[in-house]
Amino acid sequence: MLLTIDSGNTNTVFAVFEDSGNVLGVWRSSSTPERTADDHGVWLLQLLNLADIERSLINSAIIATVVPTALFSLKTLCRTYFGTDPLVVGDEGVEIGIDVLLDQPKDIGADRLVNAISAHQKYGGPLIVIDFGTATTFDVIDSNGNYAGGIITPGVNLSQKALHMAAAKLPRVAIIRPEQVIGKGTVQAMQSGIYWGYLSMLEGMVKRIEEEFGMPMKVIATGGLAPLFAESTELIECADAELTLRGLFAIYQLNTAS
C-alpha cells in the first residue's frame, strides 16, 4: 500500500492507496509548522486503526509539500512509523513525466505540478486547473500535458480574513452563495462581494487565459471551495476533490515502474 501526503499552507492531506489505485482512506489535519513526526504518527495510526487499515501493509510513501519546514517531520514520519523512505516531488531524480515550460521551472509549487499531471491524465487537454487553497491558482496545461504557466491570486478565505482585519466595522462572514447580488445589509453585501465578486474574477480570468492561449480549454477545479463555486457557473466542467492525491499516486507509479 502507498501513503500519499499533500502538505499545503493550510491543510495536510494523508491518503492510503491500494496497489490497484483504490483509495482506502483520506484524512486531513491543519498544517502546523511545529507538528512533529510523533504528533503526525500518533494521530495517523489512530485513524488507520479506525479504518481497519493494517500499518504493516503500508510499505511506500510519496510527499508533495509547499511548506519546506514541514518536510523533515513528514519524512521522519514515513521512516519511523512505516519503515519507508518517501519519494518527494521536486527532489533530484524524481520524474514527473511532463515538461515545465517556465523560465525558472524550480519556482513552481509541487502541488501545482501534481495537479497538472493528474488532470491531464484524467481529462486530457488543453485545460486549466483552478485550485482553491490558501491561494487560488490557475494552472495551464497544454495538449501534450506540459505545464505552460499559471496565475496566483489570494485565496477566498484569505481575502475574507484580510477584509475583516483591515476594516474595523466589517465582521467575519461565512462564505456562502447568496441568492441576490445586491446585499440589503453589511453581512449580505460582504457575502455577495466575496462570492459573486470572486466568481466574476474566475470567469474573467479564464476568458483571458483562453484568449491568450488561442483556443477553448477544459476547466477543472479542486480544493475545499471548488464545489461551492462550480455550482454557479458552467465554466467549471468538474470539481475533483481527489485530483492532487491521484496525481501523487501517478507520480509514484511512474517512478517505480519496472
HUNOR-V227781 format. One line per field, one symbol per residue. ss: DSSP state (H for helix, E for strand, C for the rest). phi: phi as a letter, one per 30 degrees, with the letter a starting at -180 (. if undefined). burial: b if it has 16 or more other ideal C-beta (glycine too) atoms within 10 Angstrom, else e. Layout:
# HUNOR-V227781
ss->???
phi->???
burial->???
This chain:
# HUNOR-V227781
ss->CEEEEEECCCEEEEEEECCCCCEEEEEEEECCCCCCHHHHHHHHHHHHHHCCCCHHHCCEEEEEECCHHHHHHHHHHHHHHHCCCCEECCCCCCCCCCCECCCCHHHCCHHHHHHHHHHHHHHCCCEEEEEECCEEEEEEECCCCCEEEEEEEECHHHHHHHHHHHCCCCCCCCCCCCCCCCCCCHHHHHHHHHHHHHHHHHHHHHHHHHHHHCCCCEEEEEECCHHHHHCCCCCCCEECCCHHHHHHHHHHHHHHCC
phi->.cccbcccdcbcccbccdddjddcabbbbddceddcddedddddddddddchcdedddbaabbbbccedddeddddedddcbibcddbdjdejddcibccdbdbeddddedddddddddddcciadaccccdbecccccccdddiddckabbbeddddddddddddbeccddbddbcddcdddcaddddddddddddddddeddddeddddddjadbdbccbjecedddddcbdeddaccdceddddddddddddbdd
burial->bbbbbbbbbbebbbbbbeeeeeebebbebebeeebebeebbeebeeebeeeebebeebebbbbbbbeeebbebbbbbbeebbeeebbbbbeeeeebebebeeeeeeebbbbbbbbbbbbbebbebbbbbbbbbbbbbbbbbbeebbbbbbeebebbbbbbeebeeeeeeeeebebeebeeeeeeeeebbbbbbbbbebbeebbebbeebbeeeeeebbbbbbbebbebbbeeeebbeebbeebbbbbbbbbbeeeeee
